Amino acid sequence: MEDLKVDGTAPSAAEKKQKPQKQDKERKDQKKASKPQQMPAKKKTDGPELIGITEPKTGDLSEWYQQVILKGDMLEFTDIPGCYIYQPASYRIWEFIQDFFNERIRKMGVKNCYFPLFISEANLQREKDHIEGFAAEVAWVTEGGKSKLEKRLAVRPTSETAMYSFYSKKIRSHRDLPLKMNQWNNVVRWEFKHAVPFLRSREFLWQEGHTAHLTEEEAGKEVMEILDHYASIYEDLLAVPVVKGQKTKNEQFPGAYYTKTIEGFIPAVGRGIQAATSHCLGQHFAKMFDITIEDPKQEVKEGEKRNKIHVWQNSWGFTTRSIGVMVLIHGDDKGLVIPPRVADVQVVIVPVGVTAKTSPEAREKLYNEIEGLRTVLEDASVRVETDMREGYSPGYKFNDWELKGVPLRLEFGPKDSEKGVVTTSRRDRDGKDTIPIPDVAKKVPELLETIQKDMLTKASDEYAAHRKIVRQWSDFVPTLNDKNVILVPHCLGGPCEDEIKDDSKGNVEGQEVDARAPSMGAKSLCIPHDQPEPIAEGTKCINPKCGQAAEKWVMFGRSY
C-alpha cells in the first residue's frame, strides 16, 4: 500500500520532492508566529495575514494539519524524519492524560515502574508471532562508542518481552498475584511510511500496562475496566467520541488471546482511527517465559505437590496519537480548538478600548481591574493568562489566541468597566456575551464546562451521522466514499476479511472508488460491543463471494 498523508491520500511525486522546501517554509512561518513583537503593530490586518492558517480544513487537510500544529506551538520538526519536539502546549495535554489515568489505575492496584530502553535480540525473539508483528519496524543498536557490539540490541518497540523475564522471577506463588505494573515511556518503531506528527511517527510517547492474574475471569475484568478508562480519556478529557469493540482475529495484537479497542473517526476524510487497545494475552506469553505458579485450587493429599499452572496476562497501551486525533476533530480554519479540561490556558483576558488618547491613570485603573479578574479566576481554579502586550491591536491578540485554541477569551475595556461586566468569546463557536463581574468566579467555570460538553456533543453527533448500516455489497464502496464508516453483517472469517479489503479498493466493476485514495481498501475496525440490532436468522455475510452465515455486525472503514 502507498504511504499516505494525513488525509489518507497518496503524496504525489512533486509533493515528495517539494517536502523539504515545504517544511522549511513552515518553520519560517512558525518563527514569525512565535515572534510577534518583530511585526508591525496597530494595523488590524497584520495578525490574521501573518500568523493565521492559510489553508482551509476543507482543502488540503495535510497542509492544514501541519500548519495548525506548527503555528499553534504544539510541535516542531527535527533533523530526524519521524521524530518530533513536543512543545509545552502539547506536552501539557499529555500530562493531563497522565494525571487522569494514573489516578484511576492506582485505585486498581497498578504500580508505575520503568524498564530499560534496550532489549536483547534473544529476548525479543522468544515469542515468534509477537516479534513478526514488529520485525520490520525494530531499530537496532550495533555499535557502542567506537566498538561493535557482540550482540545487537533492539530499541524497544513494546515491552512484553523486556518485562516478562522479570515477571517469571517475580511471580513464585499465587500470593504474588495479581502483579500489575505500568510504565510511561517512549518507544521506537522505525517504519518507512509517510510520517504524520502525533498520528504516526518513529518515536512516540505512551503508557504500557502489563499485568498477571490467576484466572481468565480476573484478566478479562481488567481488560474491560482499562478500556472504559481509555474511553473516558477521549470523551471526558479530549471531547472525542469513540466506539468500543473487539478486534477481529486479523486485526488483533500479535500474540494476543483477544484485543479490545476503542475506535475514533476523522470526519474531514471519513476515516476511522484506532484510538487505544487493551489486550488479553491469555497464557501465551506465560508459556514462552515460564511464568507459573502452583494451582491454589487443586486439592492434594499430604505430601503431594500441586500442579504448575500458567498465569493469565494482559497488556494495554495509550499513546500521544490521541493529541493528533483531538486536533483533527476539533480544529478549524482559525487553528486549534482545545477542550477546556486539557487546555494549559483555559481563559485569556485581553484589554480593549485602550488608545493613544487613554490617560495613564485610566490605563492603570483598567489594568488593575484586569489583574483583579485574574486573581478571582485563579482562586476559582481557572488556568488564566492576561495579554498585556503593548503595541498590538486587540484584533491581533484575538487571532493569536484563537490560533492556539484557548477555549475562552474575556475582553475588558473602559465600557465594560462602566457596565460592571466582562465580554466573553468562546473558541468553539462564534458570538459574544457578557458576565457580570460579581458572577465571574462562578459563571466562568460553568461556561468552561458547557464548552467541554458542547464540543463532545458536536463531535458525537457527527460520528453517529457517519456510522451507516450497509446490508448489500453494492452499497459498500459508495457508502465509504460518502466519508462514512459502515456496519455490515460479517462471518468473522479472516480470508473473507482480506477479500473485502482487496475488493473495496474499487477494482470491482460498477463500483466507483474514492479518487483521492484509489489504493485504500476498507478493513475491519472492530466488532462493536453495542450491536445495532440482532443478526437475523439466515443473514449472509456482506461479501458476495463468501456465502457463509453472518455472525456479527462488524464496523469496516478506510483507516489511518
C-alpha positions in Angstrom: 0.0 0.0 0.0 1.2 3.5 -0.8 2.4 5.8 2.0 -0.4 8.1 2.9 -0.7 11.7 4.1 -2.8 12.8 7.0 -5.9 12.9 4.8 -5.3 9.3 3.7 -4.3 10.3 0.2 -1.0 9.3 -1.5 1.6 12.1 -1.9 2.4 12.9 -5.5 5.9 12.7 -6.9 6.0 16.5 -6.9 4.9 16.7 -3.3 7.6 14.2 -2.3 10.3 16.3 -4.0 9.0 19.6 -2.5 8.5 18.4 1.1 11.9 19.7 2.4 11.2 23.1 1.0 7.6 23.0 2.3 8.8 22.2 5.8 11.5 24.9 5.7 8.7 27.4 4.7 6.5 26.2 7.6 9.4 26.6 10.1 9.8 30.2 8.9 6.1 30.7 9.3 6.2 29.3 12.8 9.1 31.6 13.7 7.1 34.5 12.6 4.1 33.4 14.6 6.3 32.9 17.7 7.9 36.3 17.5 5.0 38.7 17.1 7.0 41.6 18.6 9.0 41.8 15.4 6.0 42.5 13.3 4.5 45.9 12.7 1.7 46.7 15.1 -1.6 48.6 15.2 -2.7 47.5 11.7 -5.6 45.3 12.3 -5.0 43.2 9.2 -1.4 42.3 10.3 -2.4 39.5 12.7 -4.5 37.1 10.7 -2.5 37.6 7.5 0.9 36.8 9.1 0.1 34.3 11.8 -3.2 32.7 10.7 -3.9 29.4 8.9 -3.6 29.9 5.2 -5.1 26.6 4.1 -8.8 25.7 4.9 -9.6 22.5 6.6 -11.8 21.6 3.6 -8.8 22.0 1.3 -5.5 20.2 1.6 -6.0 18.5 5.0 -2.3 17.6 5.3 -1.3 21.2 4.8 -3.9 22.5 7.2 -3.0 20.0 9.9 0.7 20.7 9.6 0.1 24.5 9.8 -2.2 24.1 12.8 0.2 22.1 14.9 3.2 24.2 14.0 1.7 27.6 14.3 -0.2 26.6 17.4 3.1 25.8 19.0 2.2 22.2 19.5 5.2 20.6 17.8 8.3 21.2 15.8 10.3 19.2 13.4 13.8 17.8 14.0 16.5 16.7 11.5 15.4 13.1 12.0 12.3 12.3 10.0 9.5 10.9 12.1 10.9 12.3 15.4 9.4 15.5 16.7 9.7 18.0 19.5 6.7 18.1 21.8 6.3 21.7 22.8 4.8 22.7 26.2 1.3 23.2 24.7 1.1 19.5 23.5 3.1 18.0 26.4 0.8 19.7 28.9 -2.1 17.8 27.3 -0.1 14.6 27.8 0.4 15.5 31.4 -3.3 15.9 32.0 -3.9 12.5 30.4 -1.2 11.0 32.7 -2.8 12.5 35.8 -6.2 11.3 34.8 -5.1 7.8 34.1 -2.7 7.4 37.0 -5.5 8.3 39.4 -7.7 5.5 38.1 -5.1 2.7 37.6 -3.7 3.3 41.1 -7.1 2.5 42.5 -6.9 -0.8 40.6 -3.6 -1.6 42.3 -1.4 -0.8 39.3 2.1 0.5 40.2 4.2 2.6 37.9 7.7 1.5 37.1 10.4 1.8 34.4 12.2 -0.8 32.3 15.3 -0.3 30.1 15.0 1.1 26.6 17.1 -1.7 25.1 16.1 -5.3 24.7 18.4 -8.1 23.8 17.8 -9.8 20.5 17.5 -13.2 22.2 14.8 -11.9 24.5 12.9 -10.1 21.7 12.8 -13.3 19.6 11.5 -15.6 22.2 7.9 -15.1 21.0 7.7 -15.7 17.3 4.2 -14.4 16.4 4.8 -11.3 18.6 8.1 -10.3 17.0 6.8 -10.9 13.5 4.3 -8.2 14.1 7.1 -5.7 14.8 10.1 -7.1 12.9 10.1 -4.6 10.0 9.9 -1.7 12.4 12.6 -2.6 15.0 15.5 -0.2 15.3 18.8 -1.9 16.2 21.9 -0.7 18.0 25.0 -2.4 16.7 27.8 -0.1 18.0 28.6 1.4 21.4 31.1 4.2 21.2 33.8 3.0 18.8 33.2 -0.6 19.5 31.0 -3.0 17.6 28.6 -4.8 19.9 29.0 -8.6 20.2 25.2 -8.9 20.3 23.0 -6.2 18.8 20.3 -4.6 21.0 16.8 -3.6 20.0 15.3 -0.2 20.8 12.0 -1.2 22.4 9.0 -1.2 20.0 7.0 -2.5 23.0 8.0 -4.1 26.3 6.3 -7.5 26.6 9.5 -9.4 26.0 11.5 -7.0 28.1 9.3 -7.3 31.1 8.2 -10.9 31.2 11.6 -12.3 32.1 11.3 -10.2 35.2 7.8 -11.4 35.8 8.9 -15.1 35.7 11.3 -14.3 38.5 8.9 -12.1 40.5 5.9 -14.4 40.4 6.6 -17.6 42.5 3.3 -18.2 44.1 -0.4 -17.3 43.7 0.2 -14.9 46.6 2.3 -12.8 44.2 -0.8 -12.3 42.0 -2.1 -10.1 40.7 1.0 -8.4 39.6 0.1 -5.0 37.9 2.8 -2.8 36.5 2.7 0.2 34.1 5.3 2.4 32.6 5.1 5.8 30.9 7.9 5.8 28.3 8.9 6.3 24.7 9.0 3.6 22.0 10.6 3.4 18.6 9.0 1.8 15.5 11.2 2.5 12.5 8.5 2.4 9.9 9.1 3.9 6.5 5.6 5.1 5.8 4.9 8.8 5.3 5.3 10.2 8.9 2.4 12.2 10.3 3.1 14.1 13.6 1.3 12.6 16.6 -0.6 10.1 14.4 2.3 8.1 13.0 5.9 8.7 14.0 9.1 6.7 14.5 9.3 7.7 18.2 6.2 8.3 20.3 5.2 8.5 23.9 2.8 6.1 25.5 1.9 4.2 28.6 2.1 0.4 28.6 0.5 -1.6 31.3 1.4 -5.3 31.9 -0.4 -7.4 34.4 -0.6 -11.0 35.5 -3.6 -12.8 37.0 -4.6 -16.1 38.5 -7.7 -16.7 36.2 -9.1 -15.7 32.8 -12.0 -14.1 34.5 -9.8 -11.7 36.5 -7.8 -10.9 33.4 -11.0 -10.2 31.4 -12.5 -7.9 34.0 -9.3 -5.8 34.0 -9.3 -5.6 30.2 -12.7 -4.1 30.2 -12.0 -1.7 33.1 -9.0 -0.3 31.3 -11.0 0.0 28.1 -13.5 2.1 29.9 -10.7 4.4 31.3 -9.4 4.8 27.8 -12.8 5.8 26.5 -13.1 8.3 29.4 -9.8 9.9 28.4 -11.1 10.5 24.9 -14.6 11.5 25.8 -14.2 13.2 29.2 -10.9 15.0 28.6 -10.5 15.3 24.8 -14.2 15.6 23.9 -13.6 12.9 21.3 -16.3 10.2 20.8 -15.2 6.6 20.4 -16.8 3.2 19.7 -15.8 0.3 22.0 -15.4 -3.1 20.5 -13.2 -6.1 19.9 -10.7 -6.6 17.1 -11.2 -9.4 14.6 -8.6 -12.1 14.6 -7.0 -10.5 11.5 -6.5 -7.2 13.3 -5.8 -8.2 16.9 -2.4 -7.6 18.6 0.3 -10.1 17.6 0.3 -12.9 20.2 -2.9 -11.8 21.9 -5.7 -14.1 23.1 -8.1 -11.2 22.1 -7.9 -7.4 21.7 -10.4 -4.8 22.9 -10.3 -1.5 21.2 -11.8 2.0 21.0 -12.2 3.4 17.5 -12.4 7.1 16.6 -13.4 8.8 13.4 -12.0 11.7 11.4 -14.9 13.5 9.7 -12.8 15.6 7.4 -11.8 12.5 5.4 -14.4 9.9 6.7 -11.8 7.6 8.0 -11.7 5.5 11.2 -8.7 5.6 13.5 -7.6 3.2 16.3 -7.6 5.2 19.5 -6.3 2.7 22.1 -6.2 -1.0 22.8 -6.5 -3.3 25.7 -5.3 -6.9 25.2 -5.9 -10.1 27.0 -2.7 -12.1 26.2 -4.1 -15.3 27.7 -1.4 -17.7 28.8 0.6 -17.4 25.6 3.5 -15.3 26.9 3.4 -17.1 30.2 4.3 -20.3 28.4 7.1 -18.6 26.5 8.6 -17.1 29.6 7.7 -19.9 32.0 5.6 -17.7 34.3 4.0 -20.4 36.5 2.6 -21.0 40.0 1.2 -24.0 41.9 -2.5 -24.3 41.4 -4.0 -23.0 44.7 -7.5 -24.5 43.9 -6.2 -28.1 43.4 -7.0 -30.5 46.2 -3.9 -32.6 47.1 -3.2 -35.2 49.7 -0.5 -34.7 52.3 3.0 -34.9 50.7 1.7 -34.4 47.2 2.7 -31.4 45.1 0.3 -29.1 43.3 0.3 -28.9 39.5 2.0 -26.0 37.9 -0.3 -23.6 36.0 0.5 -20.6 33.8 -0.8 -17.2 34.8 -3.1 -15.1 32.6 -1.7 -11.9 31.3 -2.9 -8.5 29.9 -1.2 -5.6 28.2 -2.7 -2.3 27.4 -1.5 1.0 25.8 -2.5 4.6 25.1 -0.4 6.9 23.0 0.2 10.6 22.0 -1.7 9.7 18.9 -4.7 10.9 20.9 -3.4 14.5 20.6 -3.4 14.3 16.8 -6.9 12.9 16.8 -8.1 15.7 19.0 -6.6 18.3 16.7 -8.1 16.8 13.6 -11.6 16.6 15.1 -11.9 20.0 16.8 -9.5 22.2 14.8 -10.9 24.7 12.4 -9.8 27.4 9.8 -8.6 29.6 12.7 -6.3 27.0 14.2 -6.5 24.8 17.3 -9.6 24.3 19.4 -8.6 22.8 22.7 -11.2 21.3 25.1 -11.1 23.2 28.4 -10.2 20.2 30.6 -6.8 19.7 28.8 -6.1 23.4 27.9 -2.9 24.7 29.6 -4.6 28.2 29.3 -8.3 27.9 29.7 -9.0 31.7 29.8 -7.2 34.7 28.4 -8.1 38.2 29.4 -7.4 40.8 26.7 -7.7 44.6 27.4 -9.7 46.5 24.8 -10.6 50.1 24.2 -7.1 51.4 25.1 -6.0 54.1 22.7 -3.3 56.7 22.4 -5.8 59.1 24.0 -6.3 57.0 27.1 -4.7 58.7 30.1 -2.0 56.9 32.1 -4.4 57.0 35.1 -7.3 55.4 33.2 -4.9 52.8 31.7 -3.5 51.9 35.2 -7.1 51.6 36.6 -8.2 49.3 33.8 -5.1 47.1 34.1 -5.5 46.8 37.9 -9.1 45.7 37.3 -7.9 43.1 34.9 -5.4 41.8 37.4 -8.2 41.6 39.9 -10.2 39.5 37.5 -7.2 37.3 37.0 -6.9 36.7 40.8 -10.6 35.9 41.1 -10.3 33.3 38.4 -7.1 31.8 39.7 -8.8 31.5 43.1 -11.6 29.6 41.3 -9.0 27.1 40.0 -9.2 28.5 36.4 -6.0 28.5 34.4 -5.9 32.1 33.2 -3.5 34.5 31.5 -3.7 38.2 30.7 -2.4 39.6 27.5 -0.8 42.9 28.4 1.5 43.1 25.4 1.9 46.7 24.3 1.9 47.8 20.7 -0.5 45.1 19.4 -4.1 45.6 18.4 -6.8 43.6 20.2 -7.6 42.0 16.8 -4.0 40.7 16.5 -4.2 39.3 20.0 -7.6 37.7 19.3 -6.2 35.9 16.3 -3.1 34.8 18.2 -5.0 33.2 21.0 -7.6 31.7 18.6 -4.7 30.1 16.7 -3.5 28.5 20.0 -7.0 27.2 20.7 -7.6 28.8 24.1 -11.2 27.9 25.0 -12.5 31.2 26.3 -11.5 34.8 25.8 -12.5 37.6 28.1 -12.5 41.1 26.7 -12.4 44.0 29.2 -12.3 47.7 28.5 -13.5 51.1 29.9 -17.0 50.5 28.6 -17.1 47.0 30.2 -15.8 48.5 33.5 -18.6 51.1 33.4 -21.2 48.5 32.9 -19.7 46.1 35.5 -19.3 43.2 33.1 -16.7 41.2 31.1 -17.3 40.3 27.5 -16.9 36.6 26.7 -16.0 34.9 23.4 -16.0 31.2 23.1 -13.4 29.5 20.9 -15.7 26.7 19.8 -18.4 28.9 18.3 -19.0 32.5 17.1 -20.7 35.2 19.1 -20.1 37.2 22.2 -21.9 37.5 25.6 -21.3 39.2 28.9 -20.9 38.1 32.5 -21.5 40.5 35.5 -18.2 41.0 37.3 -19.5 39.7 40.7 -20.5 36.4 38.9 -17.2 35.8 37.2 -15.9 33.2 39.8 -19.0 31.1 39.3 -20.0 31.7 35.7 -16.6 31.3 34.0 -16.0 27.7 35.4 -19.6 26.9 34.4 -19.1 28.2 30.9 -15.9 26.2 30.5 -17.8 23.0 31.4 -20.5 24.0 28.9 -17.9 24.4 26.2 -16.4 21.0 27.1 -19.9 19.3 26.9 -20.8 21.1 23.7 -17.6 20.1 22.0 -18.2 16.4 22.8 -21.9 16.6 21.7 -21.0 18.2 18.4 -18.3 15.5 17.7 -20.5 12.7 18.8 -23.4 13.8 16.6 -21.1 13.9 13.6 -19.6 10.5 14.3 -23.1 9.0 14.7 -24.2 10.5 11.5 -21.3 8.9 9.6 -21.8 5.3 11.0 -24.0 3.7 8.4 -25.6 0.3 8.3 -25.0 -1.4 5.0 -26.8 -4.7 4.1 -25.9 -5.0 0.4 -22.4 -5.3 -1.2 -23.5 -2.9 -4.0 -23.8 -0.1 -1.3 -20.4 -0.9 0.4 -17.9 1.3 -1.6 -20.4 4.1 -2.4 -21.2 4.5 1.3 -17.5 4.5 2.1 -17.0 7.2 -0.5 -19.5 9.4 1.2 -17.0 9.7 4.1 -18.6 7.1 6.3 -17.6 4.0 8.3 -20.0 1.2 7.9 -21.6 -1.6 9.9 -22.1 -4.7 7.9 -23.1 -8.3 8.7 -20.0 -10.4 8.6 -18.9 -14.1 9.0 -15.8 -13.1 11.1 -13.6 -15.1 8.7 -10.1 -13.8 8.2 -9.7 -14.7 4.5 -13.1 -13.1 3.8 -12.0 -10.0 5.6 -8.9 -9.9 3.4 -11.1 -10.3 0.3 -13.3 -7.4 1.3 -10.2 -5.2 1.9 -9.0 -6.0 -1.6 -12.3 -5.7 -3.4 -13.2 -2.4 -1.7 -10.2 -0.8 -3.4 -12.5 -0.2 -6.3 -11.4 -2.7 -8.8 -14.8 -4.3 -8.9 -16.8 -3.4 -12.0 -19.5 -0.9 -11.4 -18.2 0.4 -8.1 -16.6 3.9 -8.2 -13.9 4.3 -5.6 -12.7 7.5 -3.8 -10.5 9.2 -6.4 -8.3 10.7 -3.6 -7.2 7.3 -2.4 -7.6 4.7 -5.1 -5.3 2.1 -3.3 -7.1 2.2 0.1 -9.5 -0.6 0.8 -11.7 -0.9 3.8 -10.5 -3.0 6.8 -12.4 -4.2 9.8 -12.2 -1.6 12.6 -13.9 -3.5 15.3 -16.8 -5.7 16.3 -18.8 -3.1 18.2 -19.9 -4.1 21.7 -23.1 -2.2 21.1 -24.6 -4.1 18.1 -27.1 -2.1 16.1 -29.6 -5.0 16.1 -29.5 -8.8 16.3 -28.3 -10.6 13.3 -31.5 -12.0 11.7 -31.6 -15.8 11.1 -30.5 -16.6 7.5 -28.5 -13.4 7.1 -25.4 -13.9 4.9 -22.0 -12.3 5.1 -21.9 -8.9 3.2 -19.2 -10.4 0.9 -21.0 -11.9 -2.1 -18.0 -14.3 -2.7 -18.2 -15.7 0.9 -21.7 -17.3 1.2 -21.2 -18.0 4.9 -23.7 -17.0 7.6 -23.1 -13.7 9.2 -22.2 -13.8 12.9 -21.8 -10.2 14.0 -22.2 -6.6 12.8 -18.6 -5.5 12.1 -17.5 -1.9 11.6 -15.5 -1.5 8.4 -13.8 1.6 7.1 -10.9 3.2 5.5 -8.4 3.8 8.2 -5.2 5.5 9.2 
